[in-house]
Amino acid sequence: MQIGEVTAEDQRSVERWMSEYLTRENRDLGRGGAVCPFVGPAREAGAIRTETLLAEPADGVEELVTYLRDRIRRFGDRPVPEGKEPLTALVILMQGLPRHRWRLLDTAQRRLKRETVEQGLMVGQFHPDCPEPAYWNPSFAVSRSPLPLVAIRHMAFHDILFLHADPVLFAEYQRRFGNRYESGKKVSREFRELYTRALRLPAPTGNSYIDYQSITLLHALHQPRTVHQAESSFYLAGQAKEILFSLVLGEVRAAQEGIVSDDLGRSSWHLRRATAGLRLLSEFWDLLSTLSPAEFHSFRNALGSASGLGSYKYRVLEFALGVASSSIAAAYEGVPGVETEVYRAMHDASLYDDALDLLVRLRLLSARDMWPDRDLPAVREAWASIYREETISSGLLGWAESLMDLAQAFGRWRWLHLLTVERIIGYKPGTGGTTGVEWLRHVASQHAFPELWEARSLLEGGDAGGCPSSLRSPQGPGTGTSRDQEWEQT
């Protein structure tokens, strides 16, 4: 990667985006005022600098992080008008990355956020597909720009919106702006509520293991409503499942990063661990199946309307797998922090989206097959062609089967949920207001990656161990070019 000259066309495009979008009100934002209250004053002060990064098409997250870390370190080098230092900003235009890699900027930003905040700075990513939601209206993807870019600026008072949920990030914010809250100065009700909530985050104990694993907080959060031991098992199993949802989600996102980086080996590795996490999650249904109907009913009233339907982390995982509808996100509207995460996942590409985009890049699908609506027969045939044309040692076939392992583990989780509920409560309504078993049976019948399952119907028997005839050269085996070799060449 190297610094390049900003073209006049790119500069005009960024200027238009700033003047016609960032500095103006937007009714979709959910509040009054400019989309970004920082940009207007910074432009007037002449404190925004723009540069271009010339990336290699194959550059991945590590290269992006390395470059951006260097620019963050050098951020204060450029002189600005006296008294305008807090308004200094650097806008970095990203050139050379193919569109499917623009989302690597999202990953790079997440990796750099903590170390950037510790320096009193903020780093944000923008691109045409950016999933970041607006805080006041999470259904609005606020960070979309005409070109992929990264912005670096000084931390501002309104950044409580982005820093309140992480103890380390909040500590840096408190160090710089805490006096404004604690001195009795006028602060908006929303900001004060976020600040007060952040103050309740656990303080370090001094024990490295306890602090690293947040053990004190974990045990403090074990608060069943009744004295029944059956509820304690139910309660702890639910909390453990929530943590494992985060584990699986993280591995799914890492698998997506591998696809976007055109590294199928890396993607398969993370799919393997995500699948193992789902298998572990399924074991909890065995534990919960040990609850008798009488034991469950001894504490069911204490649940009130609480239900697994309220698990936002599970819903985010469903979005990441591409199996949830956007209407589900509405259930979390108005829930601080949670609403933003759910809508971000809804705006973001799913694992299956990225998988199909890869098939387009491999010319197994055409872009016309994917837009504006998915051509289901074409997608099925694309998956089927992988199974017809690849050997069992093929990296492409192995990756497809890794997706299938994950889909099967997810389906097994859903069916075991159904069986467990049917065993314990029969056909009574669920605590969340659903029809219970009837609703779960409908959900369990919906596969992740449906066309990958359906492609099996298009296949016939063949040579399971050798090279398919379609890949054999007339001169004899071993002289043809497999799709794996083509992949290496591209």
C-alpha positions as CSV (number, residue, x, y, z in Angstrom):
1,M,0.0,0.0,0.0
2,Q,1.1,3.5,-0.7
3,I,-0.1,7.1,-0.6
4,G,-1.5,8.4,-3.9
5,E,-2.7,11.7,-5.2
6,V,-6.4,12.5,-4.7
7,T,-8.0,12.9,-8.1
8,A,-10.1,16.0,-8.8
9,E,-13.1,13.7,-9.4
10,D,-12.7,11.9,-6.1
11,Q,-12.2,15.2,-4.3
12,R,-15.4,16.6,-5.8
13,S,-17.3,13.4,-4.9
14,V,-16.2,13.6,-1.3
15,E,-16.9,17.3,-1.1
16,R,-20.5,16.8,-2.4
17,W,-21.0,14.0,0.1
18,M,-19.9,16.2,2.9
19,S,-21.9,19.3,1.8
20,E,-25.0,17.6,0.6
21,Y,-25.3,14.8,3.2
22,L,-23.1,15.0,6.3
23,T,-23.7,18.7,7.0
24,R,-27.4,18.6,6.4
25,E,-30.4,17.3,8.3
26,N,-31.8,14.0,7.2
27,R,-35.3,12.9,8.2
28,D,-34.3,9.3,8.4
29,L,-31.7,10.1,11.0
30,G,-34.2,10.1,13.9
31,R,-33.1,13.5,15.3
32,G,-32.6,17.1,14.2
33,G,-29.3,18.7,13.1
34,A,-26.6,17.7,10.7
35,V,-25.9,14.0,10.0
36,C,-22.4,14.6,11.5
37,P,-22.2,17.7,13.7
38,F,-18.4,17.6,13.4
39,V,-18.0,18.1,9.7
40,G,-19.4,21.6,9.2
41,P,-17.2,23.3,11.8
42,A,-14.2,21.3,10.7
43,R,-14.7,22.3,7.0
44,E,-15.1,26.0,8.0
45,A,-11.8,25.8,9.9
46,G,-10.0,24.2,7.0
47,A,-9.1,21.3,9.3
48,I,-10.0,18.4,7.1
49,R,-7.2,16.8,5.0
50,T,-7.9,14.2,2.3
51,E,-5.5,11.6,1.0
52,T,-5.7,8.5,-1.1
53,L,-4.5,5.0,-0.3
54,L,-3.5,2.9,-3.3
55,A,-4.2,-0.7,-2.2
56,E,-3.3,-3.9,-3.9
57,P,-6.4,-5.9,-5.1
58,A,-5.3,-8.8,-2.8
59,D,-4.8,-6.7,0.3
60,G,-6.7,-7.9,3.3
61,V,-7.4,-6.8,6.8
62,E,-3.9,-7.1,8.1
63,E,-2.5,-4.7,5.4
64,L,-5.4,-2.3,6.1
65,V,-4.8,-2.3,9.8
66,T,-1.1,-1.8,9.4
67,Y,-1.5,1.2,7.2
68,L,-4.3,2.8,9.2
69,R,-2.4,2.3,12.4
70,D,0.5,4.3,10.9
71,R,-1.8,7.1,9.8
72,I,-3.4,7.2,13.2
73,R,0.1,7.5,14.7
74,R,1.0,10.4,12.4
75,F,-2.4,12.0,12.6
76,G,-1.2,15.1,14.5
77,D,1.7,15.9,12.2
78,R,-0.2,18.3,9.9
79,P,-0.4,21.9,11.3
80,V,-3.9,23.4,11.7
81,P,-5.1,26.9,12.6
82,E,-4.5,27.8,16.2
83,G,-7.4,26.9,18.4
84,K,-8.8,24.5,15.8
85,E,-6.9,21.4,16.8
86,P,-10.0,19.5,18.1
87,L,-11.5,19.9,14.6
88,T,-8.6,18.2,12.8
89,A,-9.7,15.3,10.6
90,L,-8.1,13.0,8.1
91,V,-10.2,11.4,5.3
92,I,-8.5,8.5,3.6
93,L,-9.9,7.4,0.2
94,M,-9.4,3.7,-0.5
95,Q,-8.5,2.9,-4.1
96,G,-7.6,-0.4,-5.6
97,L,-9.8,-2.7,-3.4
98,P,-12.4,-4.6,-5.3
99,R,-15.9,-3.9,-4.1
100,H,-16.4,-7.2,-2.3
101,R,-13.4,-6.2,-0.1
102,W,-14.7,-2.9,1.0
103,R,-16.4,-4.5,4.0
104,L,-12.9,-5.4,5.3
105,L,-12.9,-1.7,6.4
106,D,-15.6,-2.7,8.9
107,T,-13.3,-5.3,10.4
108,A,-10.3,-3.0,10.4
109,Q,-12.2,-0.3,12.2
110,R,-13.3,-2.7,14.9
111,R,-9.8,-3.9,15.4
112,L,-8.4,-0.4,15.7
113,K,-11.2,1.2,17.7
114,R,-9.8,0.5,21.2
115,E,-6.2,1.6,20.6
116,T,-7.5,4.7,18.7
117,V,-9.8,5.7,21.5
118,E,-6.9,5.3,24.0
119,Q,-5.2,8.1,22.1
120,G,-8.3,10.3,22.3
121,L,-9.1,9.7,18.7
122,M,-12.0,8.2,16.8
123,V,-11.8,6.1,13.6
124,G,-14.8,5.5,11.3
125,Q,-15.4,3.6,8.1
126,F,-17.7,4.6,5.3
127,H,-18.5,2.9,2.0
128,P,-21.6,2.2,-0.2
129,D,-22.4,-1.1,1.6
130,C,-21.5,0.0,5.1
131,P,-24.0,-1.5,7.6
132,E,-23.4,0.9,10.5
133,P,-26.9,2.1,11.8
134,A,-27.8,5.5,13.0
135,Y,-28.1,5.6,16.8
136,W,-31.4,7.3,16.9
137,N,-32.9,5.3,14.0
138,P,-31.1,2.0,13.6
139,S,-33.2,1.1,10.5
140,F,-31.2,3.8,8.7
141,A,-27.7,2.8,7.5
142,V,-26.0,6.2,8.2
143,S,-22.4,5.5,7.2
144,R,-22.9,4.9,3.5
145,S,-20.7,7.0,1.2
146,P,-20.1,7.2,-2.6
147,L,-16.5,6.0,-2.2
148,P,-14.9,3.7,0.4
149,L,-13.0,5.8,2.9
150,V,-11.9,6.0,6.5
151,A,-12.0,9.1,8.7
152,I,-9.8,9.9,11.7
153,R,-10.7,12.7,14.1
154,H,-10.5,13.8,17.7
155,M,-12.9,12.4,20.3
156,A,-15.9,14.7,20.8
157,F,-18.5,15.0,23.6
158,H,-21.2,13.3,21.5
159,D,-19.1,10.1,21.2
160,I,-20.7,8.8,24.4
161,L,-23.1,7.3,21.8
162,F,-20.3,5.0,20.6
163,L,-18.3,4.5,23.8
164,H,-20.7,3.9,26.6
165,A,-20.9,0.1,26.4
166,D,-17.2,-0.9,26.7
167,P,-15.5,-0.2,30.1
168,V,-12.1,0.6,28.5
169,L,-13.5,2.9,25.9
170,F,-15.8,4.6,28.4
171,A,-12.9,5.2,30.8
172,E,-11.1,7.2,28.1
173,Y,-14.3,9.2,27.4
174,Q,-14.9,9.8,31.1
175,R,-11.3,11.0,31.5
176,R,-11.9,13.7,28.9
177,F,-15.5,14.7,29.4
178,G,-16.6,13.4,32.8
179,N,-16.2,16.8,34.4
180,R,-19.1,18.1,32.2
181,Y,-21.4,15.5,33.6
182,E,-20.2,15.7,37.2
183,S,-20.0,19.5,37.5
184,G,-23.7,20.0,37.0
185,K,-23.4,21.5,33.6
186,K,-26.4,21.1,31.3
187,V,-26.3,17.8,29.4
188,S,-29.0,16.2,27.3
189,R,-31.1,13.6,29.1
190,E,-30.1,10.9,26.6
191,F,-26.4,11.5,27.1
192,R,-26.7,11.6,30.9
193,E,-28.6,8.3,30.9
194,L,-25.9,6.6,28.8
195,Y,-23.2,8.1,31.0
196,T,-24.9,6.9,34.2
197,R,-25.4,3.5,32.8
198,A,-21.8,3.2,31.9
199,L,-20.7,4.1,35.4
200,R,-22.3,0.8,36.6
201,L,-19.9,-1.3,34.6
202,P,-17.7,-3.4,36.8
203,A,-14.5,-2.0,38.2
204,P,-11.2,-4.2,38.1
205,T,-10.6,-6.4,41.2
206,G,-6.8,-6.7,40.9
207,N,-6.9,-10.4,40.3
208,S,-5.8,-11.0,36.7
209,Y,-7.9,-14.1,36.1
210,I,-11.0,-12.7,37.6
211,D,-10.7,-9.4,35.7
212,Y,-9.7,-11.1,32.4
213,Q,-12.8,-13.3,32.5
214,S,-15.1,-10.9,34.3
215,I,-15.8,-13.7,36.8
216,T,-17.2,-11.4,39.5
217,L,-19.7,-9.9,37.1
218,L,-20.6,-13.3,35.6
219,H,-21.5,-14.8,39.0
220,A,-23.3,-11.6,40.1
221,L,-25.5,-12.0,37.0
222,H,-26.8,-15.4,38.2
223,Q,-30.2,-14.1,39.6
224,P,-32.9,-16.8,39.3
225,R,-36.4,-15.7,40.5
226,T,-37.3,-18.7,42.6
227,V,-35.6,-21.2,45.0
228,H,-36.1,-24.2,42.8
229,Q,-32.9,-25.9,41.7
230,A,-34.6,-26.7,38.4
231,E,-34.8,-23.0,37.6
232,S,-31.1,-22.5,38.5
233,S,-30.2,-25.1,35.8
234,F,-32.6,-23.5,33.3
235,Y,-31.2,-20.0,34.1
236,L,-27.5,-20.9,33.9
237,A,-28.0,-22.9,30.7
238,G,-29.7,-19.8,29.2
239,Q,-26.8,-17.5,30.1
240,A,-24.2,-20.0,28.8
241,K,-26.1,-20.3,25.5
242,E,-26.0,-16.5,25.2
243,I,-22.2,-16.5,25.5
244,L,-21.9,-19.3,23.0
245,F,-24.1,-17.4,20.5
246,S,-21.4,-14.7,20.7
247,L,-18.7,-17.3,20.0
248,V,-20.5,-18.8,17.0
249,L,-21.3,-15.3,15.6
250,G,-17.7,-14.3,15.9
251,E,-16.5,-17.3,14.0
252,V,-19.2,-16.8,11.3
253,R,-18.0,-13.2,10.8
254,A,-14.4,-14.4,10.6
255,A,-15.5,-17.0,8.0
256,Q,-17.1,-14.2,6.0
257,E,-13.8,-12.2,6.2
258,G,-12.1,-15.2,4.7
259,I,-14.5,-15.3,1.8
260,V,-14.2,-11.6,1.2
261,S,-10.4,-12.0,1.3
262,D,-10.6,-14.9,-1.2
263,D,-9.1,-17.3,1.3
264,L,-11.3,-20.3,1.4
265,G,-8.9,-22.2,3.7
266,R,-9.3,-19.6,6.4
267,S,-13.0,-19.4,5.9
268,S,-13.3,-23.2,6.3
269,W,-11.3,-23.1,9.4
270,H,-13.6,-20.6,11.1
271,L,-16.7,-22.5,9.8
272,R,-15.3,-25.6,11.5
273,R,-15.2,-23.8,14.8
274,A,-18.6,-22.2,14.4
275,T,-20.0,-25.7,13.7
276,A,-18.4,-27.0,16.8
277,G,-19.9,-24.1,18.8
278,L,-23.4,-25.0,17.5
279,R,-22.9,-28.6,18.4
280,L,-21.9,-27.6,21.9
281,L,-25.0,-25.4,22.0
282,S,-27.2,-28.4,21.0
283,E,-25.9,-30.3,24.1
284,F,-27.8,-27.8,26.3
285,W,-31.1,-29.2,25.0
286,D,-30.0,-32.6,26.5
287,L,-29.5,-30.8,29.8
288,L,-32.8,-29.0,29.6
289,S,-34.6,-32.2,28.6
290,T,-33.9,-33.5,32.2
291,L,-36.4,-31.0,33.5
292,S,-39.7,-32.7,34.1
293,P,-43.0,-30.9,33.2
294,A,-43.7,-30.4,36.9
295,E,-40.2,-28.9,37.6
296,F,-40.6,-26.5,34.7
297,H,-44.0,-25.4,35.9
298,S,-42.7,-24.8,39.4
299,F,-40.9,-21.7,38.1
300,R,-42.6,-20.9,34.8
301,N,-44.8,-18.1,36.2
302,A,-41.6,-16.4,37.3
303,L,-40.6,-16.1,33.6
304,G,-43.6,-13.9,32.8
305,S,-43.4,-13.1,29.1
306,A,-39.6,-13.8,29.0
307,S,-38.8,-16.1,26.1
308,G,-35.9,-17.1,23.9
309,L,-37.6,-14.8,21.3
310,G,-35.9,-12.0,23.2
311,S,-32.4,-13.3,22.6
312,Y,-31.0,-10.5,20.4
313,K,-27.6,-12.3,20.0
314,Y,-29.3,-15.3,18.6
315,R,-31.3,-13.0,16.2
316,V,-28.0,-11.4,15.1
317,L,-26.6,-14.9,14.5
318,E,-29.7,-15.7,12.4
319,F,-29.1,-12.5,10.3
320,A,-25.5,-13.5,9.9
321,L,-26.6,-16.9,8.5
322,G,-29.2,-15.3,6.3
323,V,-32.2,-17.0,7.8
324,A,-34.1,-14.2,9.6
325,S,-36.6,-11.6,8.3
326,S,-36.2,-7.9,8.7
327,S,-39.5,-7.8,10.7
328,I,-37.8,-9.5,13.6
329,A,-35.6,-6.5,14.2
330,A,-38.7,-4.4,15.1
331,A,-39.0,-6.4,18.4
332,Y,-35.9,-4.6,19.7
333,E,-36.8,-1.1,18.9
334,G,-36.1,1.2,21.8
335,V,-33.8,-1.2,23.6
336,P,-30.5,0.8,24.3
337,G,-27.5,-0.7,22.6
338,V,-29.4,-3.8,21.5
339,E,-31.4,-2.1,18.8
340,T,-28.3,-0.8,17.2
341,E,-26.6,-4.2,17.1
342,V,-29.6,-5.9,15.6
343,Y,-30.1,-3.3,12.9
344,R,-26.4,-3.3,12.0
345,A,-26.6,-7.1,11.4
346,M,-29.8,-6.6,9.3
347,H,-27.9,-4.1,7.1
348,D,-24.8,-6.2,6.8
349,A,-24.2,-9.0,4.3
350,S,-24.8,-12.5,5.6
351,L,-22.5,-15.5,5.3
352,Y,-24.7,-16.8,2.5
353,D,-24.6,-13.5,0.7
354,D,-20.8,-13.6,0.7
355,A,-20.8,-17.3,-0.4
356,L,-23.0,-16.5,-3.4
357,D,-21.0,-13.4,-4.2
358,L,-17.9,-15.7,-4.4
359,L,-19.8,-18.0,-6.8
360,V,-20.3,-14.9,-9.0
361,R,-16.5,-14.1,-8.8
362,L,-15.8,-17.7,-9.8
363,R,-18.2,-17.4,-12.8
364,L,-20.4,-20.1,-11.5
365,L,-23.2,-17.5,-11.3
366,S,-23.7,-14.3,-13.2
367,A,-24.5,-11.0,-11.6
368,R,-27.8,-11.2,-13.4
369,D,-28.7,-14.3,-11.4
370,M,-28.4,-12.3,-8.2
371,W,-29.9,-9.0,-9.0
372,P,-32.5,-7.7,-8.4
373,D,-33.8,-11.0,-7.1
374,R,-32.0,-14.3,-6.7
375,D,-32.6,-16.8,-9.6
376,L,-33.1,-19.9,-7.4
377,P,-32.7,-22.5,-10.2
378,A,-29.4,-20.9,-11.2
379,V,-28.1,-20.8,-7.6
380,R,-29.0,-24.5,-7.2
381,E,-27.2,-25.4,-10.4
382,A,-24.1,-23.4,-9.3
383,W,-23.8,-25.4,-6.1
384,A,-24.6,-28.7,-8.0
385,S,-21.8,-27.9,-10.5
386,I,-19.3,-27.7,-7.6
387,Y,-20.3,-31.2,-6.5
388,R,-20.2,-32.6,-10.1
389,E,-16.9,-31.0,-11.2
390,E,-14.7,-31.0,-8.1
391,T,-12.8,-33.9,-6.6
392,I,-13.3,-34.8,-2.9
393,S,-9.9,-33.2,-2.1
394,S,-10.9,-29.9,-3.7
395,G,-10.7,-26.8,-1.6
396,L,-13.8,-25.5,-3.2
397,L,-15.8,-28.6,-2.5
398,G,-14.4,-28.8,1.0
399,W,-15.5,-25.3,1.7
400,A,-19.0,-26.0,0.4
401,E,-19.2,-29.0,2.7
402,S,-18.0,-26.8,5.6
403,L,-21.0,-24.5,4.9
404,M,-23.2,-27.6,4.9
405,D,-21.8,-28.8,8.2
406,L,-22.7,-25.4,9.7
407,A,-26.2,-25.5,8.2
408,Q,-26.8,-29.0,9.5
409,A,-25.6,-28.1,13.0
410,F,-27.9,-25.1,12.9
411,G,-30.8,-27.2,11.8
412,R,-30.1,-29.8,14.5
413,W,-30.1,-27.0,17.1
414,R,-33.6,-25.9,16.0
415,W,-35.0,-29.4,15.8
416,L,-33.7,-30.3,19.3
417,H,-35.3,-27.0,20.6
418,L,-38.6,-28.2,19.2
419,L,-38.3,-31.7,20.7
420,T,-37.3,-30.3,24.1
421,V,-40.2,-27.9,24.3
422,E,-42.6,-30.6,23.1
423,R,-41.3,-32.9,25.8
424,I,-41.6,-30.4,28.6
425,I,-44.7,-28.3,27.9
426,G,-46.5,-30.3,25.2
427,Y,-48.7,-28.1,22.9
428,K,-49.2,-25.2,25.3
429,P,-48.5,-21.6,24.0
430,G,-44.9,-20.4,24.5
431,T,-44.1,-17.8,27.2
432,G,-43.3,-15.2,24.5
433,G,-46.8,-15.4,23.1
434,T,-46.1,-17.8,20.2
435,T,-48.0,-21.0,19.4
436,G,-45.2,-22.9,21.0
437,V,-44.5,-26.2,19.3
438,E,-46.4,-25.3,16.1
439,W,-44.3,-22.2,15.7
440,L,-41.0,-24.0,16.4
441,R,-41.9,-26.7,13.9
442,H,-42.3,-24.1,11.2
443,V,-39.0,-22.4,12.1
444,A,-37.2,-25.7,12.3
445,S,-38.3,-26.5,8.7
446,Q,-36.4,-23.5,7.3
447,H,-32.9,-24.3,6.3
448,A,-29.9,-22.1,6.4
449,F,-28.4,-21.9,2.8
450,P,-31.5,-23.5,1.2
451,E,-30.2,-23.8,-2.3
452,L,-27.1,-25.6,-1.1
453,W,-29.5,-28.2,0.4
454,E,-31.7,-28.3,-2.7
455,A,-28.7,-28.8,-5.0
456,R,-28.5,-32.4,-3.8
457,S,-31.7,-33.2,-5.7
458,L,-29.9,-32.3,-9.0
459,L,-27.0,-34.8,-8.4
460,E,-26.5,-38.4,-9.4
461,G,-24.0,-41.0,-8.4
462,G,-20.5,-40.8,-9.7
463,D,-16.8,-41.5,-9.1
464,A,-16.3,-40.5,-5.4
465,G,-12.6,-40.9,-5.3
466,G,-11.1,-39.8,-8.6
467,C,-11.1,-36.8,-10.8
468,P,-14.5,-36.3,-12.6
469,S,-14.5,-36.9,-16.3
470,S,-15.4,-33.3,-17.0
471,L,-12.1,-32.2,-15.7
472,R,-9.9,-34.9,-17.5
473,S,-7.9,-33.8,-20.4
474,P,-8.1,-35.8,-23.7
475,Q,-4.4,-36.5,-23.3
476,G,-5.1,-38.4,-20.0
477,P,-5.7,-37.7,-16.3
478,G,-3.7,-35.1,-14.5
479,T,-3.3,-32.7,-17.5
480,G,-6.5,-30.7,-17.2
481,T,-7.0,-27.5,-15.2
482,S,-9.3,-27.9,-12.2
483,R,-11.3,-25.0,-10.7
484,D,-8.9,-25.1,-7.7
485,Q,-6.0,-24.3,-10.1
486,E,-8.1,-21.6,-11.6
487,W,-8.7,-20.2,-8.1
488,E,-5.0,-20.1,-7.4
489,Q,-4.4,-18.3,-10.6
490,T,-7.0,-15.6,-9.8
